[in-house]
Amino acid sequence: MINAKKIEEIAKQVTDAIPPGLKSVANDIEDKTKTVLQRKLSQLDVVTREEFDVQTQVLIKTRAKLSELEAKIAELEAKLGE
């Protein structure tokens, strides 16, 4: 669900922004940043791109089927009206 590589990149960017005098605590900060990011991202109601694409395809097929059924209903209603 959550791309671990992206979290690593964000944590590294935060670590790189630390002044040189504080580099001794950089690893600790990086680990804590990863932990916080993972915890906060897991609280979000998100799906992977793959899941999103699959659901998009399901929706497209469902809409097509709905259109077919609407047309059949209209046809049957027309026959009943005769």
Protein Blocks (a to p, Z undefined) as FASTA:
>chain_A
ZZfklmmmmmmmmmmmpcfklmmmmmmmmmmmmmmmmmmmmmpccddfklmmmmmmmmmm
mmmmmmmmmmmmmmmmmmmmZZ
